[in-house]
């Protein structure tokens, strides 16, 4: 499977050019699966602690509009997260999009930080404690949206369910990059699955400073196979999903709880 991870700017004035470059990269590489950052199609609302329902609605509409353009990334299936209103509550929903099927919500973010720059628990509600695999582009995929990466028992649960890939769309700051890389490697080792992540990137006019750096970590030892950077914001690697199947029978995955 050819997997593409990326870093995309959250500054609106820079997004369109970055998107055009991503479309070209996916076409050149004929990617099977593309992971986008967390809620990538509108400015990062949780930068401010002041909750504005009108802005939330605008973010929902912007994501709906851009999801209508995901066909530009054909032939790939696409994974990300988006703002939604679910049962009257604002939530952050992980979804996938496939040609001919449209967007399917799979998982609503459960674990929400609430601190400067990331006032997520103020802006939206926790999703249910449901962590189930989805079949996307013939792979078994589990979602750990950003902060959920640190609740590693869910990575192990995904591994026990037979996950090939754990996806971690992020909106994480530059100052904590090394911590996030370690978290991605740990999730891969604990689950015996590829852990892939894409992140927002760069400074924004609202004061955000996102780290970028998407990654692909392999499922046995958690080795980072590749990362994105400012100079190379897109990464595509051809991985063997059978590596994730084999990893399930080796240490520490086989150890009983």
N, C-alpha and C positions, 0 to 999 in steps of 0.2 A: 504494500500500500504506500502510495506517495502522499506524505503528510506535509502540509505547509503551516508554519506558525509565523507570527508577524508582530511588529510593533507599529501602532498607528497613532498619529498626533491627535490630541483632544482639542487642539485649537482649531476652531471652524475654518479659519482662513487657509489652513494648510491641508485640510482633510481631503478635498477633492483631488488634488494632485497626487497625494499618497494613494488614494483609492485607484486612480488610473494606473499607477505603477504596480499596485498589487494585482489588478486585473491582468496586466501584461505578464507578470511573473507567473501567475497561475496558468495562463494560456501557454507560455513557453515550456512549463514543466509538466503540463497535463496532470495536475494534482487530483488526487482522489478525495482528499479531505482537507478543508481549510478551517483553522481555528482563529477567530477574531477575538479581540480583547473584550473585557466586561463592559456592557452597555456603551458601545463605541460610537453610536450615531448621533449623540447630542453632548453638549458640554456636561462635565461632571457635576451634577447638582449637589452632591453631598459635600462639596467644598465649603458651602455655607450651612450654618446651623438653622437659618430661617427657612422654614418649609413653605413652599409656594405651590399649592395644588394646580394652579394654572400652568406653571412651568413643568410640573410633572406631566400634565396632559400634552404639552408641546413635545416633551421628550418621547412620550408614547407615540405620538403622531409621526415624529421624525423617524423613529425606528420602524414603524409600519411602512413609511415611504421607502426607506433604504432596503428593507427586506424585500420589497418589490423589485429591487435591482440586483438581488443576489444571483439571478440568472447570468449576470455578467461574469461570474466566477465558474461557469460550467467548464468542464464536466464535474466539478467537485461538489460534494456535499459540504455544507457550511455549518459551523457551530459557533454560538456566542451566547450572550444573555441580553435581556431587554427589559425595560420598565413595562409593567402591565398593571391593570386594575383587575383583581381577581376576587370575586365575591364581595365587591365593594371596598377591598383593601388594596393599597399600593404594595406591589411586590416586585422582586427582581427575579425574572424567570429565565432559566437556562433553556435554550431551544436548539433544534437543528432544522436545517432546510435542505431538501433534496429536490433535484429537477423533477417536475411533474407532481410533487407531493405538497409543496409549500412549506410553511413554517409549522413546527410541532413543538409545543412547550413540553419539557420533560421533568424539570426539577426547579423548585423555587428556593432561593437562597435562604438558608436557615440561620446561619451564624453571622451577626451583624455588629461591626464595630461602631463606636460612637465617640469620636475624638476629633480634634482639629483636622480639617481637610477630608474627613471620612465620617460625616455625621449620618451614617446610613440607618441606624436604628431610629433616628429622628425622622428620616424621610419616608421610610417604608417598613412594613411589618415582616416578621419572620414567616418563612414558609413552613409547611409541615415537615416533620422529621422522617421524610421518605427519601431513601437513597437507593434507587433501583436502576439497573442497566437499561440502556436503549440500544437497539440495533441500528447502526448508522453506517452506510457504505459497507455493509457486510462485516462490520466489526462490532463487538460488544463494548459499549462506552459508558463510563460513569462520570458524573459531574461533581466536581468540587470547585465551587465558584469562589475564587479569591480567598477570603478568610477561612472558608471551609477546609482549605488545605491543612490547617493546623489541627483539625480534629481527625487524627490519623486512623482512629478505629474504623472510620468509614472507608478509608482506602483499603484496609484489610478486608472489610466486608465486601467491597467491590471485587477484590481478588478472589474471595471465596465464592462469589457469584460467577466467576469466570471472565472477568474483564480483560479485554485486550488493551484498552486505552483508558486512562483517566485524563479528562480535560480540565484545565484550570484557567479560564478566562480571568484576567486580573485588571485592577486599577491600583497599582502599588507604587510607592515613592522611591526616589533615587537613594535616599539615605539608608534604606533597609534591603537593598538588593541582595547582599550575600545571604541574608536570612532566608529570603524566598527561594533562592537556588537550592539551599540545603533542604528546605521543605519539599521541593519538587523531587529531589533525589530520594528523600525518605519515603515519599508516597509511592515512588516506583518500586523501591525495595520491599516495602510492607505489602504491597498489592501483587507484586510480580506482573505488573502491567507497564506499558509505556506511559510515562507522565509527560503531557505536552501542555505548554502554556503560551499565551499571547498577552501582551500588556499594552496599556496606553503609554504614550511617550511624550517627553518634552514639557516645557513650561507653558502655562496658559495665562491668559490675561486676568483670570480670577485668582491667580497665585498658586495654582497647582504645579507640581514638579514631579512628573511621572518618569519611572526608570526605564521604560522600554524593556528590552531583553526578553524575547520569547525563547523557549527552549524545548528540546526533545531529549528526554532521559530514557535510557533503556531499562528493561524490566528485571534484570538479574542483580546487578551491582549498583544500579542507579547512576551509571556513568552518563554525563551530559554528552550527547552525540553532536550537538550543535546549538548555537545561540544566535539570535539576531543582534544587531548593533545599529548605531546611528547611521553608519556608512552602508550597512547591509541589513535593511529592516525586514527582509523576508528570507525565510529559510525553508527549503523543501528537501526532505530526505526520503528515500525509499526504504521502508522498514519491513521486516518479516513478522507478521502477527504470530507465527508459530513460536517465536522466541518467548512471547508472553505465555503461551500454553506450557512450554517446557519449564519456565521459571516457577510455575506453581508447585512443582514437585521438589524444589530445592530449598535450602535454608535461606531465610527463616520461615518461608511460607508454609512448609509442611508441619511446623510445630503446632501441636494442639493447644488450645487455650484451656 
